[in-house]
Amino acid sequence: MHNYPFVLHKFVTGKHDVELVLPETWQAKDLFDQLQKNLFEFSKWLVWANKIDSVQKEVDSIKQFQQKMVDGTAFNLVILVDEIPAGMIDLHYLNSESGEVGYWLSNDFQHLGIMTESVEFLKKYAFEQLGLKYLILRTHPQNFASQNVAKRSGFEYQGIDDNGHKKFVLRNNVGRR
């Protein structure tokens, strides 16, 4: 059990306690184990999934996430389910106007509302704290679960992008009536 001084969001879904926390290198083994356990499924949707083939590569990824957060080009969180790292959510390609939402979650915890609640927190943070004007979310055309998260979170389908992914956009309507 770890003490998390930087829990950014906490919620309960069903019988699970969920916390969104800053990524730290000690989480690498658990995150790597989740990736390996779900590799067949994840490799269908996530181009990078097969590249993380060791705990050290996950440690390196976390260090890159931390540096990008310092640089202001990304915002990454680990999703803890019952205190176990079970996935991640992030804003990447972050700039003064927008960011792209990305996420993954172990199959053990999918279809419980965890990712939708996590995206809701990320939206609020992006618009209220970072002052972004819009968010982008891209999914593989066959990743219907991820598309449902986008729709439940208010993202609007925009079409197919240059890489063949479905593109969804959510505009910050704060102050616009």
PyMOL commands that set and color helices and strands:
alter all, ss='L'
color gray80, all
select helices_A, chain A and resi 25-37+39-45+49-51+55-71+107-109+114-129+144-152
alter helices_A, ss='H'
color red, helices_A
select strands_A, chain A and resi 7-13+16-21+75-81+84-92+98-105+134-139+156-160+166-171
alter strands_A, ss='S'
color yellow, strands_A
deselect
rebuild
show_as cartoon
